[in-house]
Amino acid sequence: MNYLITGGAGFIGHHLANRLVAQGHHVRVLDDLSAGDPSLLNEQVLFTRGDVRDQPKLWTLLHNIDCVYHLAAKVSLPQSVLYPRDYNDVNVGGTVCLMEAMRAVGVKRVVLASSGTIYGDQKRQPVDEDVVPELLTPYAVSKFASEHYMFTLGIHYGIETVALRIFNAYGPGQALPPAYPPVVPQVMNQVLNGGTVVVFGSGRQTRDYVYIDDVVDALIEAGHREGIDRQVINVGSGTETSVLELVEAIGEVTGRTPHVLRNEEQSGGVRRLVADLEKAQRLLNYEPQVSLKEGLARTLALDVRFSRMRPSLRADVPSTP
Ligand SMILES: NC(=O)c1ccc[n+]([C@@H]2O[C@H](COP(=O)([O-])OP(=O)(O)OC[C@H]3O[C@@H](n4cnc5c(N)ncnc54)[C@H](O)[C@@H]3O)[C@@H](O)[C@H]2O)c1
């Protein structure tokens, strides 16, 4: 099959692209490199630098494509509060542009990387796809709007559409930007460097951390399964992990004792979030394979930034006189 991945040089995108290529598929990637790194892509992936809102570029790249994975987006929740217009332009505008271009070229299927953050702070956990979303950030609004634009335009244009609501994905190759870093690589970096991990409030706030290989399994199934048109499907681990449990697990895996600093609770935070996976199991035959400890151990071993810092490896390196 021929695939186009928008945002395919990013964390999830490069893992997906490399797996599809390993399975013998043809993969094109469109990414503006505002966050991605094309050096992570297998050399068989056809990489094009560009913006997902560039229609002429999309017309060229969509030629002969069987399925698009739409991952290009701005991805930080706190940043989206500061720059909502950018999030609306890129995330919502990008989705609308892609759908228009798909209509023009006649591409018939798209899978959107939506987000579990759409659910907000729900009393009842785990959350299934039928609960009424609580949109707490412009990022969440942009993902929910993208889902609806995609479904609505899909009906008008005869395009099959699927939205995967991915929870907290982590794994090797996840970027660690200085501003708004994702939690797993940030804590791993701090613990390995002997730095301080700041935990807000009780540390009992929970999230659903899902290893990248499981996310890629779900994306690949969603790309070719029949009978899932206009479905939203959760993709998580189904396991609820508190911040303190995450820090402890990273301590165990790295063999370091984390230095934790408690800070005041941030207002408006989500207290609990864990995915109900019944629909993913039913429609995608999805069954997460990698536990948190295993996923963290693989991240440590496979991500060169972290494997370089492992204590056992550092001890072997003679100190410079
Ligand atoms: N990582 C997670 O935990 C998670 C959870 C839920 C949903 N998602 C969604 O999955 C997708 C991929 O996330 P990720 O974690 O890999 O983030 P990422 O930032 O690594 O990947 C996003 C990619 O999109 C690219 N991009 C941004 N704006 C673009 C534009 N205008 N045109 C073309 N490319 C553009 C970036 O350069 C980057 O490579 C995103 O849509 C994100 O919202 C991620």
The ligand as an ORCA input file, in Angstrom:
! r2SCAN-3c Opt
* xyz 0 1
  N       2.575     11.836     21.849
  C       1.387     11.712     22.443
  O       1.296     11.320     23.619
  C       0.118     12.040     21.693
  C      -1.111     11.807     22.336
  C      -2.288     12.108     21.658
  C      -2.246     12.591     20.367
  N      -1.050     12.823     19.777
  C      -1.053     13.357     18.409
  O      -0.223     12.568     17.597
  C       0.397     13.385     16.600
  C       1.906     13.195     16.656
  O       2.350     13.577     17.949
  P       3.864     13.420     18.409
  O       3.878     13.115     19.842
  O       4.569     12.563     17.450
  O       4.339     14.941     18.284
  P       5.543     15.552     17.423
  O       5.586     17.010     17.747
  O       6.769     14.757     17.614
  O       5.011     15.338     15.927
  C       4.238     16.287     15.242
  C       4.941     16.567     13.925
  O       4.139     17.474     13.171
  C       5.035     18.377     12.526
  N       4.274     19.604     12.198
  C       3.830     20.546     13.066
  N       3.195     21.511     12.389
  C       3.233     21.176     11.071
  C       2.763     21.785      9.887
  N       2.102     22.953      9.905
  N       2.973     21.152      8.699
  C       3.649     19.962      8.653
  N       4.130     19.354      9.752
  C       3.918     19.945     10.951
  C       6.167     18.612     13.507
  O       7.364     19.061     12.889
  C       6.313     17.213     14.121
  O       7.303     16.459     13.433
  C      -0.054     14.811     16.883
  O      -1.146     15.102     16.047
  C      -0.486     14.770     18.331
  O      -1.464     15.742     18.599
  C       0.134     12.573     20.406
*
